[in-house]
């Protein structure tokens, strides 16, 4: 028998899914489906949803970390929309990110 595909007679390791190889928390198979159905481009590469999932993971972590700190400082066990709003207002980078978006919690900020 020939060793087609194996170089030097090496055995293949155990196969792993793309999700485990990417090492991300966000399931990019949903993102891949949305990219294909949304007709954003004629073709979508196999790496595009993985990259987009990594960007979304980073942004979610960037938002939830200060919001969680604010919730813990106020002795809450969960993050409320108000905590997210305070996190966006206190972090300069996040404030620039959502500068143009309308927010309904503008008048709810506490005296911190």
N, C-alpha and C positions, 0 to 999 in steps of 0.2 A: 504494500500500500504506500502511496505517496503522502508526503506531509504538506499538502496544499495549504498555503496560508501560514504555516508555522515556519519560522526561520530557525535553522540549525537544530531542528528536532525538538524545540521547546514546546512544552504543553501549555495550553491556554489556562489562565487563571479562571476563577469563578466569575461568571458574568454579573455585571451590576447594572442597575437601571440608570437612566440619565439623571433622575432625581437624586439618587444616592451619590453619583459622581459629581454633580453640581454642588452638593453640600449646602443646600438652601432650605429654608423653612417654607417658603412660598411655593406652592405647587404650580409649576410653569406650564403644565399641560392645559390648564384652563386659559392661561394667557395665550398660548399657542393657538388654541381654538378661536379665541376672540380676535386675534390678529388675522387669522385666515378668513373668518366670516366678515370682518369689518371692511374688507377690500381696501386696506391702507396702501397696499402695494400688490403688484402682480404675483410676486413670489415672496415667501418668507423663509429665510434660512433656518436651519435647525438650532443655531446658536442665538438667534434674535430673542425668542421668548425666555431663554436662560438669562441673558443679559438684562432684559427688562425686569425679570423677577428679582434679580440681584439689586437693581436700582430701587425697586419698590420695597424690598427688605430693608435697605439702608434708610430710606425716607421714613418708613414706619418706626424703625428703631430711633431715629433722630427726633421724632415727634413724641413717642411714648416715654422715652427716658425722662425728659424734664416734667412731663405731665404726671408720671408716676412719683417723681420726687415731690411735686406740689401736693399730690393726694396724700402721700405719707406724712408730709409736714402738717397737714390739716387733720391727721388721724383718721383718714378714710381708707377703707379696704378696696375701693374700686375707683376707677378714673371716671369722672363726670365730664360732660361737655364743657363745663366751666373751667375745669383744670386744663383741658386742651386749649381753651381760649387764652388762659393766662400763660401757658407755655409758648404759644405763638407770639404773644405780645412781649414776653421777656427775652426770647431768643431773637437776636437780630437777623440771623440767616433765615429762620422760619418766617419771620415777619415779612421779609423781602419776597419769600416764596409765595405767600398768599396775599400780597398787598392789594391786588385788584378784586379778590373774591369777596362777595357780600357775606357778612357774618351777622347772625341774629342775636349774638350774645354781647354786643359791644357795650351795652350799658349795665352789665351785670358784674363788672370787675370789682373785687373786694378791695379794701384798704390794706395792701401788703407793703 
